[in-house]
Amino acid sequence: MRTLITPGRLYARMSADFRRVCCERCTQCVLPVPYTAEDGTWQLGEMPGECERCAREIQQIVGRYQARYDLLDPFSPLVVARDMERRATRH
């Protein structure tokens, strides 16, 4: 089971990782904000198109974090419904 994390904390962790690996010449590449997708997983907003290297680094970071964390967004009805379903199936 993956660890639940709020969008703000997830963004802070991923952003710190991204800043460690983004290319030196980038001053405009910004990590997109995570959000709950319709399928109940999380993903990021629009990826930066200015720099292919940074976009690749972001994709690698997202892959690592998606394996570790589920997004806990108390304001998202998708997350609430999914969590309730998980609890109902645990016996």
C-alpha distance (Angstrom), angle and dihedral (degrees) to the residues before:
residue distance angle dihedral
M1 . . .
R2 3.78 . .
T3 3.78 123.4 .
L4 3.81 118.2 -102.6
I5 3.79 114.2 -122.9
T6 3.80 134.0 173.7
P7 3.81 119.3 -113.5
G8 3.82 91.2 -113.0
R9 3.79 94.8 53.0
L10 3.78 92.2 43.6
Y11 3.80 90.5 51.2
A12 3.81 92.1 48.2
R13 3.81 92.7 51.9
M14 3.79 95.0 44.7
S15 3.80 92.0 44.3
A16 3.81 91.3 53.2
D17 3.82 89.9 50.7
F18 3.79 91.0 47.2
R19 3.80 93.9 50.9
R20 3.82 89.2 54.0
V21 3.81 92.9 56.0
C22 3.82 106.9 28.2
C23 3.74 115.3 113.4
E24 3.80 119.1 -92.1
R25 3.76 95.4 -120.3
C26 3.80 93.8 56.9
T27 3.74 117.0 101.8
Q28 3.80 98.0 149.0
C29 3.81 103.9 46.3
V30 3.78 109.3 108.1
L31 3.77 128.6 -178.6
P32 3.82 109.4 -113.7
V33 3.82 118.7 -121.8
P34 3.85 117.4 -99.6
Y35 3.79 119.7 -120.2
T36 3.80 138.0 174.7
A37 3.79 112.3 -92.5
E38 3.81 124.8 -144.3
D39 3.81 91.7 -103.1
G40 3.81 90.2 59.5
T41 3.79 96.2 -105.4
W42 3.78 123.7 103.9
Q43 3.75 131.5 -113.7
L44 3.77 139.6 168.8
G45 3.75 130.4 -98.1
E46 3.79 121.5 -110.7
M47 3.80 113.2 -29.7
P48 3.80 119.4 -125.3
G49 3.79 111.7 -97.0
E50 3.78 98.0 -167.4
C51 3.79 96.4 82.4
E52 3.80 127.2 31.0
R53 3.80 92.8 -164.6
C54 3.80 92.8 56.9
A55 3.81 91.5 44.7
R56 3.83 89.3 54.7
E57 3.80 91.4 48.2
I58 3.81 90.4 50.5
Q59 3.81 91.2 50.8
Q60 3.81 90.4 52.5
I61 3.80 91.9 48.7
V62 3.81 91.1 48.7
G63 3.80 91.1 50.9
R64 3.80 91.7 53.2
Y65 3.79 93.8 46.0
Q66 3.81 95.4 44.4
A67 3.80 87.5 57.7
R68 3.83 90.8 52.8
Y69 3.80 106.8 34.7
D70 3.78 143.0 47.8
L71 3.77 115.3 -160.3
L72 3.79 115.1 -111.5
D73 3.76 104.9 -158.8
P74 3.80 108.7 162.7
F75 3.78 90.3 -166.0
S76 3.80 94.9 56.6
P77 3.82 114.5 92.2
L78 3.82 89.0 -157.4
V79 3.78 92.6 61.9
V80 3.79 94.0 44.4
A81 3.81 91.8 51.1
R82 3.81 92.8 46.1
D83 3.81 92.9 48.7
M84 3.79 91.6 48.7
E85 3.80 90.0 50.3
R86 3.81 91.5 50.5
R87 3.80 91.6 50.8
A88 3.81 91.3 49.0
T89 3.82 92.2 53.5
R90 3.83 94.5 50.4
H91 3.77 109.8 91.9
